[in-house]
Amino acid sequence: MQMPPSERHGGNLAATAARLGCRPSQLLDASASLVPFGPPCAVRGSLLKAALGLASGSPLRAYPDRHATGLRASLAQLHGVEPDWTLPGNGAAELFTWAARDAAAAGLSVVPQPGFADYPRALACWGGAWRSLPLTLQASSGPQPFPVAPAGAVLWLTNPHNPTGALWSLASLEPLLQRFALVIADEAFLPLVPGGEAQSLIPLLQAHPNLVVIRSLTKLWSIAGLRLGYALGQPERLARWVRWRDPWPVNGLALAVGERLLADPLAYGRWCRRVQRWTAREGAWLSARLEALPGITPLPSAANFLLIYGDASLVPLREGLECRHRILLRDCRFFEGLGERWLRIGVQSRRHNRRIIRALRQECDS
Ligand SMILES: Cc1ncc(COP(=O)(O)O)c(C=O)c1O
């Protein structure tokens, strides 16, 4: 199958709209997994203000603060660490590139599969060798033990795991910090998971210089276009990454919005709880409706996306949804260990979840 690597990620609205002959705004994108009701009004206001400000020193006109001082202070306060233990990035994706440089220098990486394709992408930048840790595809919606990992120098883990939605228990992750020279923990979706923070590795950072935690703000706040993520880790490691990257990796608008989003830990907590209630409510609703469809089984998931498998290939179903209903689901053929019978669906608002179920039912009936 011919599909350029750049389109193997979800959320390729422009390319898909061009192929279908419609506008990106006409598509319902369930191929990426963003919170459907963000970003909050106050954030849109501050983004607009930042974007329109032309006075000297405004986020649009001035060079961004290379040290991201304000955002690092907010991150430090939020996670109870010193600011030099934090590093904002141009999305989590940029930070994987630098994590991979450390990983390649440390030796063989172990990467759970099926998994997020950006880790191999980042490792390939530095010629980093890696081997798969095959996962059994039997998730549950509560915390579960991380599988027995093969030998290696570096472990990449995603909590909750993408694409299965498995939430790894902290108790099963902690011993891995003794076994691996470097552990790179991607917690991009953890704040969206009800009870997820209790499984975070962040409290173990100070005691484990071989641990890096990477988080994303793009899903939680629905700002994927702005590009904003961050790493938490040992200051010497993060300072090294700063020396490697270009001078202004996080743009001024993203810094301004990030500061606005994270300045108040109480407001952050309220937003996360609202998002987690949505994940629980809509995830359960969508899963139950999918279960009732013929030939489709959803895997239990702790996250705001559901992996489904079919009795037969689901490619025609996905294509039907795309062409006839303008709904995008995630093609899973490029995930190692998955294939034609698998799709991933990002949970939406109730209205859009209904639209997805209606469309799937029509396609199944025909
Ligand atoms: C597990 C996981 N981590 C990180 C990212 C990337 O996040 P960002 O948009 O901050 O680069 C994604 C994006 O799909 C993801 O699925």
The ligand as a Tripos MOL2 file, in Angstrom:
@<TRIPOS>MOLECULE
LIG
   16    16     1     0     0
SMALL
NO_CHARGES

@<TRIPOS>ATOM
      1 C1          1.5870    8.7170   22.4010 C.3       1 LIG1
      2 C2          1.8750   10.0510   21.7770 C.ar      1 LIG1
      3 N1          2.8430   10.8150   22.2970 N.ar      1 LIG1
      4 C3          3.1340   12.0220   21.7770 C.ar      1 LIG1
      5 C4          2.4530   12.5010   20.6740 C.ar      1 LIG1
      6 C5          2.8620   13.8040   20.0490 C.3       1 LIG1
      7 O1          2.4130   14.8930   20.7570 O.3       1 LIG1
      8 P1          2.7100   16.3630   20.2450 P.3       1 LIG1
      9 O2          1.5350   16.7950   19.4460 O.co2     1 LIG1
     10 O3          2.8880   17.1610   21.5090 O.co2     1 LIG1
     11 O4          3.9640   16.3400   19.4260 O.co2     1 LIG1
     12 C6          1.4330   11.7470   20.1090 C.ar      1 LIG1
     13 C7          0.6960   12.2460   18.9470 C.2       1 LIG1
     14 O5         -0.0990   11.6100   18.3410 O.2       1 LIG1
     15 C8          1.1390   10.4870   20.6820 C.ar      1 LIG1
     16 O6          0.1850    9.7110   20.1660 O.3       1 LIG1
@<TRIPOS>BOND
     1     1     2 1
     2     2     3 ar
     3     2    15 ar
     4     3     4 ar
     5     4     5 ar
     6     5     6 1
     7     5    12 ar
     8     6     7 1
     9     7     8 1
    10     8     9 2
    11     8    10 1
    12     8    11 1
    13    12    13 1
    14    12    15 ar
    15    13    14 2
    16    15    16 1
@<TRIPOS>SUBSTRUCTURE
     1 LIG1         1 GROUP 0 **** ****
